[in-house]
């Protein structure tokens, strides 16, 4: 399936901003099951763009510098992605969670995608005993990795309520867990907390899901915005497998990976420093449109 993706971020400032230096992670990465075919990034009214190195996580980073006073700023990225990713199927031959944990600990992979990088707590996803205890019933070490992963994702989807007003971008996982409410970021962080507490490599995935569902299927929660879900490393044969606890589904043909990290701080779509004396307002819109006449 081919998708056209349009991601617009608009900032309106209370006063002139004289200087800004930002990191943009808006160009989707190449990842198993997807490939980037076209990409364009524009900034209005002003801004200098240059490539930058990803200091952490798996991301395509562009540096934006603004040194002319502005009162508003619009950042627009357009991508055309080809996605060919099957729905995973759990099998009795899958490695167990105990085997996955042992393989990850023994990994000598030094790349950013190494499972060893995602075994431990991170600044925004600390160890939490209450969340670990909640997740533990689905994470029996003798259970198959894929079966356990989707079971936990579906239980979180059943037990938690999607409520965009319940949390903020910096709400810690424990607070969202106590409320049993939140957004995709919260549900992903809760699931990652439980997986890492069980000794399993779990990563935070940022990206998109299809805006308009296929005929006869329900609209996925998280459309029209950036989405977040979980990647669980399931051994060298399966590799990283995506699990979406917001919708209780696998990552498959409706998901597009933009970046992967230990937590949101490593792969935020836009971050940086802005020099100004007054407040700002940010609005984000995302459209992920399948191309009806595209082959595949």
N, C-alpha and C positions, 0 to 999 in steps of 0.2 A: 504494500500500500504506500502511495505517495501522499505526503501531507505538506500543505503550505502553512507556515506558522508566522504569525505577526504578533510581536510582543512590544507594547508601548509603555514606557515609564515617563510620566510627566511630573516635574517639580515646579511648584509655584512658591516663591520666596516673599516674605514680608518686606524685605528691603534688598538693596543691591548686594549680590554676591560678587566679590571682587576676585576670588580665586577658589578653585576646587581641583582636587586631584582624586580621581576615583578609579576603582577597578571594576570592569564590566565582565561578567561571566555569562554572556548571552548567546554565545555560539555553541550549539550542541556538540558534544564530543562524539567521536566514533566509538561505538560500543557494540558488542556482539548482538546481531539482529537488527542493526540500524546503520545507516550511512548518510552523511551530509552531501547533498548534491549541489545546492546553491546557498549563498549567504550574503547578506548585505546589512551594514550597520550605518545609521545616520544619526547625527546630533544637530539639533537646531535650538537657538540661532547660531551658536559658536561652539568650538571645541576642537582640540587637537588629539588625534587618535594614534596610538602606536602599540605594537605587540608587547606583551609582558609575560614574564615567566610565572607559572603557577607555583606559589610558595608552599602550598599544601593541597592535598586532594588532587583529583583528576578534573581539570577544567581548562578551557580555552580562555585566556585572560587578555583583555584589551585595556590599555591605560588611557584614560580620558583626563586631559588637563584643560582647564578653563582659566584664562588670565585676563578676560575682558568682562567688565561688569554686566551681569544679567539679572533679570527679575523672574525669569522662567526658563525651563530647560526641558526639552523633549528628546528622549532617547528611543529610537525605533530600530528593532532588529527584525529581519525577515529571513526565514530559513525554509528550504525545501528538503524534507527528509524522506528517505525510503526506509520503511520498517517492514521487516520480514522475520517475525519472531513468533514461534509456536507457543501455545500454552503448555507449561511444564506438566508432566504426569508423574505422580509418585509411583514408585515401584518397590516391591519387596527386596530388590537388589541394591537399593540406594544405600549409601553409607549411613551408619547411625550417627547420632549427634556426638557420641563419645569418640567415634573415629574421626569425624570432622574436626573436633576440637584438638585431637592429638596431631592430625595432619597440619593444621594451621600453626600450632606451636612449633612444629618441626620444620616449617617452611624456611627455605633459604632464599626465597624470592626477595630481591631488594627494590623492586619497582613500586610505583605508587599504587598499583592494584594488588599488592601482596596481601594475603589474608592476615598476615601477622600484624599489619598496620591497624587492624580494626578489631583487635581482641580486647582492648582495654578502655576504661572510661576516658572521656574527652571533656574539654572545658564546659561544653553545654549539655553533655549527657553523662553526668556523674553516676557512680554506683548508688543504688537506692534499694534498701532491703525490702521495703514494702512492695515495690514494683517487681523485684526479683521473686518474691513469694507468690505474687499474683500470676506471674508467667510460668512458674515452675511446673504446674500440673501438665502443661502441654510439652514440656521439654525434658521428658524422661531420656536419659543418656542412651538407652537401648532403642529408642524410636528412630525410624528413618528420618533423615534430615528434611526432605521435601514434605513429607506428611506432617511432621511437627511444625514446620514453618507456616504452612497454610492454615493449620488448625489454630495457631496462636493469632494469626492475622484475622481470621474470621471471628474469634472470640472477642478480640478488641473491637471489631466492627459491631458486634452484637451488644457489647456492654457499655460502649461509649457513645455519646450523642455529639453529632457535628453541630457546633454552635460558634459562629464567627465572632460573637461578642464576648465569649467566655474567657479568652486568653489574648495575650499580646505576643509579638514576635520574640520577646525576651522572657516569656513565662517559663519557669523551669519545669521539667517533666513531672516532678513530684506534685506540684500544684495542680496541673492538669489531671493527673491521676486521681487526686483526691476529689476533684470536681466531677470526674467522669464526663467531662465535656472538653471541647476544644476543636482544633482544625487539623488538617493533615500533618502539619509539622509536629503537633503534640502527639498524635497517634504514632507517628514514625519514631519519635524520640522515646516514647514509652516502650515500644516493641524492641528497639535497639538496646535500651537499658536492660531488659529482661534477657535478651540473647547474650549480651556480653557478660552479664552476671553468671550465666551458665557456661562461660568459657568459649563462646562461639564468636566467630568473626562476623560482624554486622556493620554495614556501611549505610550512610544517609545519602539517598538519591534525590536530586532536584531535577525537575523537568516539567513535562506537559502531559496531559491526557486529552484524548479526542473530545472536541467540543460538542459535535453532533453525533449521537450514537447511531449504529446501524438500525435499520427498520425493525421495530418490534422489541428493541432492547432498551432498558432504562438508561437515563442520562447519568453518567458517573459524577459522583461528588468531587468537586475540585476543578471542574472545567471552568474556563474563562479566567483562570489565574495560573500562576505557577503552582505546581503540585509537588508533594514530597511523599516518598515511600521508602521501603527498606530493601537492602540487598543482603542476602545471606549466602556466604560462601559454603557450598555443599560438596567440597572435594574437587580433585583435579578433573574428573570427568564432567560433572555438571557445571563447575565454576560458580560464578556469581548468579544467583537466582533472585529475581525481583518479587517482592510481596507487598501488596497495597492494603494496609490495615484500615484505611479510611473506607474502602469499598469492599474489603474482604475477598480480594481477588489476586491472581497472579499478575505480574508484569508481563504483558504479551504485546499484541499488535496495536493496542490503544495507548501505550505508554511510550514516551520519547525521553530518553535520558539526556539532560543538559550538562550535569556535572555530578561528581561523586566525591564524598569526603567523609571524615569522621563525624562531623556535625555541620549545622547550617553555617557557622562562622567561617568555615573553610571554603564554602561554595556559594555564598550569597550572590544573587544576580547582580546587585550593585552595592558597593560599599566604598568608603573613602573619607576624605576630609573636605569640609566646605567651610570657608571663612565668611561669616555673615553675622549680623547682630540681632536678627529677628527670626521668627518661626518659619517653618516650611511645611508645605502640604504635598504629599506624594499620592499620585493615582496611577494604578497599573491596570492594563487591560491585555488579555491574551486571547487569540483566536487560533484554533487548530482545526484546519479544514481539510478533509480528505478530498483528493482530486478524483471526481467521479469517473472520468474517462481514462485515468492512468492505468497502464498495464501493471499487473501484480496487485 
